[in-house]
Amino acid sequence: MVDINETASNLLEKIAKYLEKPYNAMALGGGIAFVILLLYHTRSLGGSYFFGPFFTFLHVVSGITWIGLLYYFNLVQIPTMPKVPPELKPGVGKYIAPEALFWYRWAMVATVATGAIVLMSGAATVNFTLITGIVLGLLMAFNVWFIIWPNQQKALGLVPAEDDEKMRSARLAMLTSRANFVLSVPMLFCMVTAPLVAGG
Ligand code: HEM
């Protein structure tokens, strides 16, 4: 006799093991999205008109990864750091922050690249609202690549710097990240409303 409880708990254990790896979880999400694509959009697959919407989807996934991490820095890591006991600070500085910054930087690159593809695909509603959003998004991307990352590298000790240079770099990176936090709100307002508003 098959013990249903045991079979179910073995299955759950297998699923849990699979989900322990974040890339597996990502692949599972992608797989479910692919099933939805096959169920609802099979007819679009052959046609080139699905290209734009598909890249809009990739654009939004990379965009939320980028902006999600920006919100993590501004709402969680930066305000909490002063409260972390000195002996625990390296845990954040050496392990969590470099990993978060890695995803933050490359999600930004993916957002800009997929945004450019959507724009070139002809699927976008190009109006003043979208152009304003793109200008704000590119300004934020510039800040990440040319100000936040080089200064964070010094602040975290990934490149050598004197102590007071480290302090200045950490402050500049923090303030630029705060500026991006501010700009993200009008940028997202423009991105989301651009395809929905008539005219401008
Ligand atoms: C930085 C440079 C960026 C460029 C060049 C760019 C470009 C674009 C383009 C061309 C569209 C299509 C608009 C349309 O369908 O009419 C779009 C839509 C959108 N973008 Fe961006 N974008 C950028 C940044 C971001 C960021 C950081 C996010 C964050 C999540 C974001 C989220 C969105 C969303 C939610 C939409 C609306 C999708 C829809 O409703 O169809 N974008 N973007």
Boltz pocket constraint, residues with backbone or C-beta under 6 A from the ligand:
constraints:
  - pocket:
      binder: B
      contacts: [[A, 56], [A, 59], [A, 60], [A, 62], [A, 63], [A, 64], [A, 66], [A, 67], [A, 108], [A, 111], [A, 112], [A, 114], [A, 115], [A, 116], [A, 118], [A, 119], [A, 123], [A, 124], [A, 125], [A, 126], [A, 130], [A, 133], [A, 134], [A, 136], [A, 137], [A, 138], [A, 141], [A, 188], [A, 191], [A, 192], [A, 194], [A, 195]]
      max_distance: 6.0
